[in-house]
Amino acid sequence: MNPILQVNQLVKRYGDLTAVKGISFEVQEGEIFSLLGPNGAGKTTTISVLSTLFPPSEGDALIAGHSVVRGPYAVRRVIGIVPQEIALYEDLTARENLQFWGQLYGLSGRELKERCEEVLEQTGLQEKANQRVKTFSGGMKRRLNIGVGLLHRPRLLFMDEPTVGIDPQSRRAILDTVKDLNRQAGMTILYTTHYMEEAQELSHRVGIIDHGEMIAIGTQAELVKRIGQRETLVLQFGEDQSAAAIIPQLEAMSGVQQVIAENHSLQVLVNDAEEILPAVIQVCTAENLKVRTIQIQEPNLEAVFLQLTGRALRD
């Protein structure tokens, strides 16, 4: 595969705030690459710069060989954008929205008509094509928003948190659409999310971003390998209880790698969760802590983020 996107030491500042801090990465032609990180990590700012909405403060990026600094108009011809905020006209129908945006992309006549129908089919909105968007559910609006970004058959599609705030059924439909676009149409997709499950399901490779810095890049297997076969033991306590006092005792146990307190829970990275669980429960009981729930999580992207940053992905 060849890189369709090459990001080189990209920096974006807003006054005294540096939102993106010199990140570099590549996206190969034909892959789904996810930027995974919590809210405020710099994902949307990165997309905004790559889509030429804002110029970078430093650095550059090449998209299909075109610089976002020196050739923004050439870049716009090869990218599609699905923004986090819905960009639709609510008083128009789904078909009318597609026709309007298609004309802005330079489509007309028979080509525009055919592309509108193809996109309605891709997004599962054929039966709703003549209904006004203001009658749509949040999930339907999201799907139509994706359709707008597909009209001109972009080589690289940016999707910024496309499943935020929608119901599980609509979320499932969007994830399936993303996979179909990549598998059947061969479309390259840069997908941002703070949902670890989405990144795991969709991505060929993942870039983990936090506080504007790229802290790890690789396949899921490569990233998980960084923390070995350690499991995460998650203990949830009552809202009136603090487990901070037992952290030193847990950290002193053989086989415990890291203990992180979050709200009214503890996340304990261990070599073998089942083996160490009885001793952990014994410590909790001795300190009069009531454990409400216990989970054992296999190594995953959340565990990688936890180890690299010392906090949970959804902070």
PAVO-780007 format. One record per residue (C-alpha): x, y, z. Coordinates in nm, 2 decimals. Example, Ala and Ser with C-alpha at 12.3 -4.5 7.8 and 13.67 -1.06 7.14 Angstrom:
residues 2
[[1.23; -0.45; 0.78]]
[[1.37; -0.11; 0.71]]
***
This chain:
residues 315
[[0.00; 0.00; 0.00]]
[[0.10; 0.36; -0.06]]
[[0.03; 0.65; 0.18]]
[[-0.25; 0.87; 0.07]]
[[-0.20; 1.09; 0.37]]
[[0.14; 1.19; 0.52]]
[[0.13; 1.42; 0.83]]
[[0.46; 1.58; 0.92]]
[[0.52; 1.75; 1.26]]
[[0.17; 1.92; 1.25]]
[[0.12; 2.19; 1.51]]
[[-0.20; 2.40; 1.57]]
[[-0.21; 2.68; 1.81]]
[[-0.51; 2.90; 1.92]]
[[-0.35; 3.19; 2.10]]
[[-0.17; 3.05; 2.41]]
[[-0.33; 2.71; 2.36]]
[[-0.15; 2.44; 2.16]]
[[-0.42; 2.20; 2.06]]
[[-0.20; 1.98; 1.83]]
[[0.17; 1.93; 1.93]]
[[0.38; 1.82; 1.64]]
[[0.21; 1.50; 1.54]]
[[0.33; 1.28; 1.25]]
[[0.16; 0.98; 1.10]]
[[0.06; 0.82; 0.77]]
[[-0.26; 0.67; 0.63]]
[[-0.22; 0.40; 0.37]]
[[-0.44; 0.39; 0.06]]
[[-0.73; 0.16; 0.12]]
[[-0.72; 0.14; 0.50]]
[[-0.93; 0.26; 0.79]]
[[-0.71; 0.45; 1.03]]
[[-0.87; 0.56; 1.36]]
[[-0.76; 0.85; 1.58]]
[[-0.85; 0.73; 1.93]]
[[-0.85; 0.96; 2.22]]
[[-1.07; 1.13; 2.49]]
[[-1.26; 1.45; 2.43]]
[[-1.02; 1.74; 2.40]]
[[-0.73; 1.53; 2.28]]
[[-0.69; 1.72; 1.95]]
[[-0.88; 1.49; 1.71]]
[[-1.12; 1.74; 1.57]]
[[-0.85; 2.01; 1.54]]
[[-0.64; 1.76; 1.34]]
[[-0.93; 1.69; 1.11]]
[[-1.00; 2.06; 1.07]]
[[-0.64; 2.13; 0.96]]
[[-0.62; 1.83; 0.73]]
[[-0.94; 1.93; 0.56]]
[[-0.79; 2.28; 0.51]]
[[-1.05; 2.45; 0.73]]
[[-0.77; 2.60; 0.93]]
[[-0.40; 2.64; 0.83]]
[[-0.14; 2.47; 1.06]]
[[0.07; 2.68; 1.28]]
[[0.37; 2.46; 1.19]]
[[0.43; 2.15; 0.99]]
[[0.24; 2.03; 0.69]]
[[0.05; 1.73; 0.55]]
[[0.04; 1.58; 0.20]]
[[-0.29; 1.43; 0.08]]
[[-0.26; 1.25; -0.25]]
[[0.06; 1.44; -0.30]]
[[-0.10; 1.78; -0.24]]
[[0.01; 2.01; 0.05]]
[[-0.26; 2.14; 0.28]]
[[-0.05; 2.46; 0.31]]
[[0.04; 2.52; -0.06]]
[[-0.24; 2.33; -0.24]]
[[-0.56; 2.35; -0.03]]
[[-0.79; 2.36; -0.34]]
[[-0.63; 2.04; -0.48]]
[[-0.67; 1.87; -0.14]]
[[-1.04; 1.96; -0.13]]
[[-1.10; 1.78; -0.46]]
[[-0.99; 1.44; -0.32]]
[[-1.13; 1.45; 0.03]]
[[-1.48; 1.41; 0.18]]
[[-1.57; 1.54; 0.52]]
[[-1.83; 1.41; 0.77]]
[[-1.81; 1.67; 1.05]]
[[-1.90; 1.61; 1.41]]
[[-2.17; 1.87; 1.39]]
[[-2.47; 1.80; 1.16]]
[[-2.44; 2.01; 0.84]]
[[-2.79; 1.98; 0.68]]
[[-3.08; 2.20; 0.59]]
[[-3.37; 2.09; 0.81]]
[[-3.65; 2.23; 0.59]]
[[-3.52; 2.05; 0.28]]
[[-3.58; 1.68; 0.21]]
[[-3.30; 1.42; 0.22]]
[[-3.29; 1.42; -0.16]]
[[-3.29; 1.80; -0.18]]
[[-3.00; 1.82; 0.07]]
[[-2.80; 1.58; -0.14]]
[[-2.88; 1.77; -0.46]]
[[-2.78; 2.10; -0.30]]
[[-2.45; 1.97; -0.17]]
[[-2.38; 1.78; -0.49]]
[[-2.40; 2.10; -0.69]]
[[-2.15; 2.26; -0.46]]
[[-1.92; 1.97; -0.53]]
[[-1.96; 2.04; -0.91]]
[[-2.20; 1.76; -0.99]]
[[-2.49; 1.83; -1.23]]
[[-2.75; 1.67; -1.45]]
[[-2.77; 1.29; -1.48]]
[[-2.45; 1.24; -1.28]]
[[-2.59; 1.43; -0.98]]
[[-2.92; 1.25; -1.00]]
[[-2.75; 0.91; -1.01]]
[[-2.52; 0.99; -0.73]]
[[-2.80; 1.11; -0.51]]
[[-2.99; 0.78; -0.56]]
[[-2.67; 0.57; -0.50]]
[[-2.60; 0.76; -0.18]]
[[-2.96; 0.72; -0.05]]
[[-2.92; 0.35; -0.10]]
[[-2.58; 0.34; 0.06]]
[[-2.71; 0.51; 0.37]]
[[-3.04; 0.32; 0.38]]
[[-3.25; 0.63; 0.34]]
[[-3.43; 0.55; 0.01]]
[[-3.77; 0.53; 0.18]]
[[-3.71; 0.86; 0.36]]
[[-3.58; 1.05; 0.05]]
[[-3.87; 1.29; 0.02]]
[[-3.92; 1.36; 0.39]]
[[-3.80; 1.68; 0.54]]
[[-3.48; 1.64; 0.75]]
[[-3.64; 1.81; 1.05]]
[[-3.86; 1.50; 1.09]]
[[-3.56; 1.27; 1.10]]
[[-3.41; 1.11; 1.41]]
[[-3.06; 1.19; 1.52]]
[[-2.93; 0.87; 1.37]]
[[-3.10; 0.93; 1.03]]
[[-2.95; 1.28; 1.02]]
[[-2.60; 1.13; 1.09]]
[[-2.65; 0.88; 0.81]]
[[-2.75; 1.16; 0.57]]
[[-2.45; 1.37; 0.69]]
[[-2.23; 1.08; 0.59]]
[[-2.41; 1.06; 0.25]]
[[-2.32; 1.43; 0.18]]
[[-1.95; 1.35; 0.23]]
[[-1.97; 1.06; -0.02]]
[[-2.14; 1.24; -0.31]]
[[-1.82; 1.32; -0.51]]
[[-1.66; 0.98; -0.45]]
[[-1.36; 1.11; -0.24]]
[[-1.04; 0.91; -0.23]]
[[-1.00; 1.00; 0.14]]
[[-1.30; 1.04; 0.38]]
[[-1.26; 1.22; 0.71]]
[[-1.52; 1.10; 0.97]]
[[-1.52; 1.30; 1.30]]
[[-1.70; 1.12; 1.58]]
[[-1.99; 1.02; 1.36]]
[[-2.17; 0.81; 1.62]]
[[-2.19; 1.06; 1.91]]
[[-2.53; 1.11; 2.06]]
[[-2.72; 0.85; 1.86]]
[[-2.92; 0.53; 1.95]]
[[-2.75; 0.19; 1.93]]
[[-2.94; 0.08; 1.62]]
[[-2.83; 0.39; 1.42]]
[[-2.47; 0.35; 1.56]]
[[-2.47; -0.01; 1.43]]
[[-2.59; 0.11; 1.09]]
[[-2.31; 0.37; 1.06]]
[[-2.04; 0.13; 1.16]]
[[-2.16; -0.12; 0.90]]
[[-2.17; 0.16; 0.64]]
[[-1.80; 0.25; 0.72]]
[[-1.69; -0.11; 0.68]]
[[-1.89; -0.15; 0.35]]
[[-1.74; 0.17; 0.21]]
[[-1.39; 0.04; 0.28]]
[[-1.45; -0.32; 0.18]]
[[-1.67; -0.27; -0.13]]
[[-1.56; 0.07; -0.26]]
[[-1.20; 0.05; -0.14]]
[[-1.24; 0.40; 0.03]]
[[-0.97; 0.52; 0.26]]
[[-1.11; 0.65; 0.59]]
[[-0.97; 0.85; 0.87]]
[[-1.20; 0.80; 1.16]]
[[-1.19; 0.98; 1.49]]
[[-1.36; 0.84; 1.81]]
[[-1.33; 0.82; 2.18]]
[[-1.51; 0.48; 2.18]]
[[-1.25; 0.21; 2.22]]
[[-1.49; -0.05; 2.08]]
[[-1.53; 0.13; 1.75]]
[[-1.16; 0.16; 1.70]]
[[-1.12; -0.21; 1.77]]
[[-1.39; -0.31; 1.53]]
[[-1.32; -0.08; 1.24]]
[[-0.95; -0.01; 1.22]]
[[-0.66; -0.16; 1.03]]
[[-0.44; 0.07; 1.24]]
[[-0.50; 0.30; 1.53]]
[[-0.32; 0.62; 1.64]]
[[-0.38; 0.70; 2.01]]
[[-0.38; 1.07; 2.07]]
[[-0.39; 1.26; 2.41]]
[[-0.34; 1.63; 2.50]]
[[-0.25; 1.70; 2.13]]
[[0.03; 1.44; 2.11]]
[[0.04; 1.11; 1.93]]
[[0.15; 0.86; 2.20]]
[[0.12; 0.53; 2.01]]
[[0.05; 0.40; 1.65]]
[[0.00; 0.05; 1.53]]
[[-0.24; -0.24; 1.47]]
[[-0.45; -0.34; 1.77]]
[[-0.22; -0.65; 1.81]]
[[0.09; -0.43; 1.80]]
[[-0.04; -0.19; 2.06]]
[[-0.17; -0.46; 2.30]]
[[0.17; -0.63; 2.27]]
[[0.32; -0.32; 2.43]]
[[0.16; -0.41; 2.76]]
[[0.20; -0.78; 2.73]]
[[-0.07; -1.02; 2.84]]
[[-0.17; -0.82; 3.15]]
[[-0.54; -0.81; 3.24]]
[[-0.73; -0.53; 3.41]]
[[-0.93; -0.59; 3.72]]
[[-1.20; -0.33; 3.76]]
[[-1.36; -0.28; 4.10]]
[[-1.66; -0.06; 4.15]]
[[-1.75; 0.08; 4.50]]
[[-2.04; 0.27; 4.65]]
[[-2.06; 0.64; 4.58]]
[[-1.99; 0.72; 4.95]]
[[-1.67; 0.52; 4.96]]
[[-1.31; 0.60; 4.87]]
[[-1.07; 0.33; 4.78]]
[[-0.76; 0.55; 4.77]]
[[-0.64; 0.42; 5.11]]
[[-0.59; 0.06; 4.97]]
[[-0.39; 0.16; 4.67]]
[[-0.05; 0.12; 4.84]]
[[-0.15; -0.23; 4.97]]
[[-0.25; -0.34; 4.62]]
[[0.06; -0.19; 4.46]]
[[0.27; -0.40; 4.70]]
[[0.12; -0.72; 4.59]]
[[0.32; -0.96; 4.36]]
[[0.17; -0.95; 4.01]]
[[0.02; -0.61; 4.03]]
[[0.16; -0.37; 3.77]]
[[-0.04; -0.05; 3.82]]
[[-0.34; 0.07; 4.02]]
[[-0.54; 0.37; 3.91]]
[[-0.83; 0.53; 4.11]]
[[-1.11; 0.68; 3.91]]
[[-1.43; 0.82; 4.06]]
[[-1.55; 0.54; 4.28]]
[[-1.36; 0.26; 4.11]]
[[-1.02; 0.11; 4.09]]
[[-0.85; -0.03; 3.78]]
[[-0.58; -0.27; 3.86]]
[[-0.34; -0.40; 3.59]]
[[-0.23; -0.75; 3.68]]
[[-0.05; -1.05; 3.54]]
[[-0.33; -1.29; 3.63]]
[[-0.67; -1.14; 3.75]]
[[-0.83; -1.46; 3.87]]
[[-0.52; -1.56; 4.07]]
[[-0.50; -1.22; 4.25]]
[[-0.87; -1.15; 4.29]]
[[-0.92; -1.33; 4.63]]
[[-0.63; -1.13; 4.79]]
[[-0.78; -0.80; 4.65]]
[[-1.12; -0.88; 4.80]]
[[-0.95; -0.97; 5.13]]
[[-0.79; -0.62; 5.14]]
[[-1.12; -0.45; 5.06]]
[[-1.31; -0.65; 5.33]]
[[-1.04; -0.56; 5.59]]
[[-1.09; -0.19; 5.50]]
[[-1.47; -0.22; 5.51]]
[[-1.50; -0.14; 5.14]]
[[-1.81; -0.29; 4.98]]
[[-1.74; -0.40; 4.62]]
[[-2.05; -0.35; 4.41]]
[[-1.92; -0.50; 4.08]]
[[-1.61; -0.68; 3.96]]
[[-1.49; -0.70; 3.60]]
[[-1.20; -0.88; 3.44]]
[[-1.09; -0.72; 3.11]]
[[-0.86; -0.88; 2.86]]
[[-0.58; -0.67; 2.71]]
[[-0.74; -0.42; 2.48]]
[[-0.69; -0.06; 2.35]]
[[-0.83; 0.09; 2.67]]
[[-0.57; -0.10; 2.87]]
[[-0.30; 0.04; 2.64]]
[[-0.43; 0.39; 2.69]]
[[-0.46; 0.33; 3.07]]
[[-0.09; 0.23; 3.09]]
[[0.04; 0.50; 2.86]]
[[-0.15; 0.79; 3.03]]
[[-0.24; 0.66; 3.38]]
[[-0.61; 0.74; 3.33]]
[[-0.91; 0.60; 3.16]]
[[-0.99; 0.67; 2.79]]
[[-1.32; 0.85; 2.87]]
[[-1.18; 1.11; 3.11]]
***
